[in-house]
């Protein structure tokens, strides 16, 4: 069986690429990784992305004749392709809860994204945030607290074992860290769990090893 192929952007900056990459690596699902630099002046980079998907964006997963783009769609596909990895909880209520918080991350938290872009190289320092971004931060911590309260007896991640929800919220760890966000003790405990995950550490090491600087993401 041919290996899965995953096209991603720069690990230092590409939060959307991190999500399905982590879902695969943390579950020890073999795949071939292709990193395509984003926001360069090289037209060849854009053509490489278009060669994976006419949507012109990464991440993109290729499984033989099947192409899946968009982070959440890729995670859904992985969950169906490898049901034994249990990216979604078995319990129907917990599964609905997990899908809901994943969809909320997928479509929401725009102020936090725009004001606190993912940049692993960024020196740790706080900035003044808008009321909307602060509300996003409070809501994310509320989501994590509720999940850990309900499902914490099953394991250290949001729904017990590592799953789709953890992958979808993983880039927030770097945002909270590099922008020195004021967090609760419960939030820190969950962040420590995620940041100790070998796959999370691998992505972080690779991102910190990158040398490409994208000026538009270096302002904050």
RAFENNOR-V721741 format. One record per pair of residues at least 6 apart in sequence whose ideal C-beta (glycine too) atoms are under 6 Angstrom apart, sorted by the first residue. I is the first residue (numbers start at 1). GAP is how many residues later the second one is. Records with the same first field share a line. If there is no record, write none. Layout:
# RAFENNOR-V721741
I=GAP + GAP
This chain:
# RAFENNOR-V721741
2=62
3=27 + 28 + 29
4=27 + 59
5=27 + 57
6=25 + 27 + 55
7=27 + 29 + 45 + 51 + 53
8=9 + 13 + 27 + 50 + 51
9=8 + 29 + 49
10=27 + 28 + 200
11=192 + 195 + 196
12=108 + 109 + 195 + 198
13=105 + 204
15=103 + 156
16=55
17=41 + 42
18=152 + 153 + 185
19=52 + 148 + 149
20=39 + 51 + 54 + 55
22=145 + 148 + 177
23=52 + 55 + 144
24=7
25=174
26=136 + 173
27=58
29=53
36=9 + 12 + 13
37=8 + 175
39=175
49=7 + 9
50=6
52=8
53=7 + 16
55=14
60=9
61=7 + 13
68=6 + 9
72=34
75=89
79=8 + 9
87=76 + 77
88=7 + 10 + 76
89=6 + 9 + 70
94=65
98=61 + 67
101=42 + 64
102=62 + 63 + 66
105=63 + 64
109=27
111=19 + 21 + 22 + 25
112=21 + 24
115=14 + 18
116=59 + 63
117=100
118=53 + 56
119=98
120=54 + 87 + 88
122=56
124=54 + 56
126=54
137=44
141=46
144=46
145=41
147=11
151=8 + 9
154=6
155=6
156=37
157=9
158=7 + 8
159=6
173=18 + 21 + 22
194=6
